[in-house]
């Protein structure tokens, strides 16, 4: 059985934007792991990634990103339920001073719930929260 790996905003961005510093590393990692992993993400990460693409002046990549997600047969895309949202709210209340975003907290709670240890991300907050950021 393939292990689940959370695909975070910076990981998706690195895969999509050839100008991003993590692009080569993200593409090489994905190619090497393609049949060994099950990508996991959330609808909130998708929204955050679209926003980042627009904010970084890459709006032409938004449709390509969404098409990439629609074509993926392997991707598990979670739409957080009330219980997961409550967990994320509890976590951000406890750790707001550590600089975590709400989407980070949502991701951490989902990863704990599903026993996921790795994230395709450059975000060091994942390491701080006890996970392995694969692009950091």
C-alpha positions as CSV (number, residue, x, y, z in Angstrom):
1,X,0.0,0.0,0.0
2,X,1.3,3.4,-0.9
3,X,2.1,5.8,1.9
4,X,0.1,9.1,2.1
5,X,2.1,12.3,1.7
6,X,0.4,15.7,2.3
7,X,0.8,18.1,-0.6
8,X,1.0,21.6,0.8
9,X,0.7,24.9,-0.9
10,X,4.4,25.5,-1.4
11,X,4.7,21.9,-2.8
12,X,2.0,22.5,-5.3
13,X,3.5,25.9,-6.2
14,X,6.9,24.3,-6.7
15,X,5.5,21.7,-9.0
16,X,3.6,24.2,-11.1
17,X,6.0,27.2,-11.3
18,X,9.2,26.6,-13.2
19,X,10.6,29.8,-11.7
20,X,10.2,28.6,-8.2
21,X,13.4,27.6,-6.3
22,X,11.8,24.3,-5.3
23,X,10.6,23.4,-8.8
24,X,13.4,21.0,-9.8
25,X,13.5,19.3,-6.4
26,X,9.7,18.9,-6.3
27,X,9.5,17.5,-9.9
28,X,12.4,15.1,-9.3
29,X,10.9,13.9,-6.0
30,X,7.4,13.4,-7.5
31,X,8.8,11.4,-10.5
32,X,10.9,9.2,-8.2
33,X,8.0,8.6,-5.8
34,X,5.1,8.5,-8.3
35,X,4.0,4.9,-7.7
36,X,5.1,4.8,-4.0
37,X,2.9,7.5,-2.6
38,X,-0.7,8.6,-2.4
39,X,-1.0,12.4,-2.5
40,X,-3.2,13.9,0.1
41,X,-4.4,17.5,0.3
42,X,-7.4,19.6,1.3
43,X,-9.7,21.9,-0.5
44,X,-8.3,24.7,1.7
45,X,-4.8,24.1,0.4
46,X,-6.2,24.2,-3.2
47,X,-7.7,27.6,-2.5
48,X,-4.5,28.8,-0.8
49,X,-2.5,27.6,-3.8
50,X,-4.7,29.4,-6.3
51,X,-4.4,32.6,-4.2
52,X,-0.6,32.2,-4.1
53,X,-0.4,31.7,-7.9
54,X,-2.4,34.9,-8.4
55,X,-0.4,36.8,-5.8
56,X,2.9,35.8,-7.3
57,X,1.8,37.0,-10.7
58,X,1.3,33.5,-12.1
59,X,-2.5,33.6,-12.8
60,X,-2.1,31.7,-16.1
61,X,-1.1,28.7,-13.9
62,X,-4.4,28.5,-12.0
63,X,-6.3,26.7,-14.7
64,X,-3.3,24.3,-15.3
65,X,-3.2,23.6,-11.5
66,X,-6.9,22.9,-11.2
67,X,-6.8,20.7,-14.4
68,X,-3.8,18.8,-12.8
69,X,-5.9,18.1,-9.7
70,X,-9.0,17.1,-11.8
71,X,-6.9,14.6,-13.8
72,X,-5.2,13.0,-10.8
73,X,-6.6,9.6,-10.1
74,X,-4.3,9.1,-7.1
75,X,-5.0,12.4,-5.2
76,X,-7.1,12.2,-2.0
77,X,-8.7,15.7,-1.7
78,X,-10.3,16.2,1.7
79,X,-13.0,18.7,2.3
80,X,-12.6,19.3,6.1
81,X,-15.6,18.4,8.2
82,X,-16.8,20.1,11.4
83,X,-14.6,17.8,13.6
84,X,-11.4,18.6,11.7
85,X,-12.2,22.3,11.7
86,X,-12.8,22.2,15.5
87,X,-9.4,20.4,15.9
88,X,-7.7,23.1,13.8
89,X,-9.3,25.9,15.8
90,X,-8.1,24.3,19.0
91,X,-4.6,23.9,17.7
92,X,-4.3,27.5,16.5
93,X,-5.6,28.8,19.8
94,X,-2.9,26.8,21.6
95,X,0.0,27.7,19.1
96,X,-0.9,31.0,17.6
97,X,2.4,32.4,18.8
98,X,4.4,29.9,16.7
99,X,3.4,31.5,13.4
100,X,1.2,28.7,12.1
101,X,-1.5,29.7,9.7
102,X,-5.0,28.3,10.0
103,X,-4.4,26.1,6.9
104,X,-1.2,24.8,8.5
105,X,-3.2,23.8,11.6
106,X,-5.8,22.1,9.5
107,X,-3.1,20.2,7.7
108,X,-1.4,19.2,10.9
109,X,-4.7,17.9,12.4
110,X,-5.4,15.9,9.2
111,X,-1.9,14.5,9.2
112,X,-2.2,13.3,12.8
113,X,-5.7,11.9,12.1
114,X,-4.4,9.8,9.1
115,X,-0.9,9.1,10.6
116,X,0.9,11.0,7.8
117,X,4.5,11.9,8.6
118,X,5.7,13.7,5.4
119,X,4.6,16.8,3.5
120,X,5.6,18.0,0.1
121,X,6.4,21.5,1.3
122,X,9.1,24.1,1.9
123,X,7.4,25.3,5.1
124,X,9.5,24.8,8.2
125,X,6.4,25.0,10.4
126,X,5.8,21.3,9.5
127,X,9.1,20.4,11.0
128,X,8.3,22.5,14.1
129,X,5.0,20.6,14.4
130,X,6.8,17.2,14.3
131,X,6.5,16.4,10.6
132,X,9.0,16.0,7.7
133,X,8.9,18.8,5.2
134,X,10.3,17.1,2.0
135,X,11.4,20.3,0.3
136,X,12.9,22.2,3.2
